[in-house]
Every structure is written in C-alpha cells, then in structure tokens.
Amino acid sequence: MTQIDERTMANLDVVLEEICRSLPHGGDHELRKATAQKLLDSALQGNRTLGELTDVARAALAEMTKRSA
C-alpha cells in the first residue's frame, strides 16, 4: 500500500505530537522533521497502528538524541 489513509494520517499526527511533547519546546524543527519522516516511511511499510507508530517514534527519537549527546 503506497497511500496513507485519513486514519493513518491522524495516527501519525498524534504520535508525533505525543513523542515531541517530552522534548524542550516540543523539539526543534530538524528533530521533528526526521521523526516524521521515519514515521511516514514506517506507515508506508504497513505499520499503521498507534502502538506500532509509537514504537517507531520512540526508537527514532532515542537514536537521534543519542547521536547529539
């Protein structure tokens, strides 16, 4: 499946906001953008539930914050 339906798009938005809420000022633009891209890539591969997307976002955030530390 190569298109994102409305429900999946809503899940992507919710997960991105939830994940970035823990960051100072909601995270900077580059961090949010990179996380959103990983979420989108994952959704296009079939991971579309809140749980699946949350796992992807947590892993992406952990990877990116580890690099910058």
TIMAR-683866 format. One record per residue (C-alpha): x, y, z; chain; residue number from 1. Coordinates in steps of 0.001 Angstrom, whole numbers, plus 500000, padded with zeros to 6 digits. Layout:
N
+--------+--------+--------+---+-----+
!     xx !     yy !     zz ! c !   k !
+--------+--------+--------+---+-----+
!      X !      Y !      Z ! A ! NUM !
...
+--------+--------+--------+---+-----+
//
This chain:
69
+--------+--------+--------+---+-----+
!     xx !     yy !     zz ! c !   k !
+--------+--------+--------+---+-----+
! 500000 ! 500000 ! 500000 ! A !   1 !
! 501539 ! 503297 ! 498954 ! A !   2 !
! 498883 ! 505765 ! 500065 ! A !   3 !
! 498176 ! 506988 ! 503563 ! A !   4 !
! 494525 ! 506969 ! 504584 ! A !   5 !
! 492959 ! 509571 ! 506877 ! A !   6 !
! 493055 ! 507363 ! 509961 ! A !   7 !
! 496749 ! 506618 ! 509500 ! A !   8 !
! 497483 ! 510301 ! 508917 ! A !   9 !
! 495681 ! 511107 ! 512169 ! A !  10 !
! 497720 ! 508414 ! 513946 ! A !  11 !
! 500930 ! 509914 ! 512533 ! A !  12 !
! 499969 ! 513361 ! 513845 ! A !  13 !
! 499041 ! 512049 ! 517293 ! A !  14 !
! 502228 ! 510029 ! 517669 ! A !  15 !
! 504497 ! 512862 ! 516514 ! A !  16 !
! 502884 ! 515303 ! 518948 ! A !  17 !
! 502987 ! 512812 ! 521828 ! A !  18 !
! 506624 ! 511919 ! 521258 ! A !  19 !
! 507770 ! 515528 ! 520883 ! A !  20 !
! 505817 ! 516674 ! 523934 ! A !  21 !
! 508574 ! 515253 ! 526133 ! A !  22 !
! 511201 ! 517442 ! 524451 ! A !  23 !
! 512028 ! 521012 ! 525439 ! A !  24 !
! 509785 ! 523336 ! 523408 ! A !  25 !
! 508402 ! 520313 ! 521540 ! A !  26 !
! 511708 ! 519602 ! 519812 ! A !  27 !
! 513484 ! 521559 ! 517140 ! A !  28 !
! 512405 ! 521559 ! 513511 ! A !  29 !
! 515069 ! 519127 ! 512294 ! A !  30 !
! 514319 ! 516576 ! 515011 ! A !  31 !
! 510582 ! 516738 ! 514338 ! A !  32 !
! 511145 ! 516514 ! 510598 ! A !  33 !
! 513416 ! 513471 ! 510883 ! A !  34 !
! 510999 ! 511752 ! 513272 ! A !  35 !
! 508062 ! 512497 ! 510977 ! A !  36 !
! 509951 ! 511043 ! 508009 ! A !  37 !
! 510711 ! 507832 ! 509901 ! A !  38 !
! 507056 ! 507593 ! 510905 ! A !  39 !
! 505901 ! 508125 ! 507332 ! A !  40 !
! 508348 ! 505545 ! 505981 ! A !  41 !
! 507151 ! 503046 ! 508565 ! A !  42 !
! 503490 ! 503715 ! 507767 ! A !  43 !
! 504176 ! 503156 ! 504078 ! A !  44 !
! 505659 ! 499777 ! 505015 ! A !  45 !
! 502417 ! 498839 ! 506753 ! A !  46 !
! 502920 ! 499943 ! 510370 ! A !  47 !
! 499801 ! 501988 ! 510909 ! A !  48 !
! 498529 ! 501460 ! 514440 ! A !  49 !
! 499228 ! 503875 ! 517275 ! A !  50 !
! 501280 ! 501238 ! 519055 ! A !  51 !
! 503441 ! 500421 ! 516046 ! A !  52 !
! 503999 ! 504056 ! 515190 ! A !  53 !
! 504773 ! 504960 ! 518797 ! A !  54 !
! 507461 ! 502267 ! 518896 ! A !  55 !
! 508987 ! 503644 ! 515696 ! A !  56 !
! 508921 ! 507216 ! 517006 ! A !  57 !
! 510494 ! 506252 ! 520335 ! A !  58 !
! 513280 ! 504373 ! 518583 ! A !  59 !
! 513893 ! 507255 ! 516177 ! A !  60 !
! 513964 ! 509794 ! 518982 ! A !  61 !
! 516326 ! 507651 ! 521066 ! A !  62 !
! 518646 ! 507232 ! 518086 ! A !  63 !
! 518682 ! 510940 ! 517263 ! A !  64 !
! 519132 ! 512166 ! 520821 ! A !  65 !
! 521914 ! 509621 ! 521393 ! A !  66 !
! 523760 ! 510972 ! 518350 ! A !  67 !
! 523521 ! 514561 ! 519570 ! A !  68 !
! 524696 ! 513743 ! 523116 ! A !  69 !
+--------+--------+--------+---+-----+
//
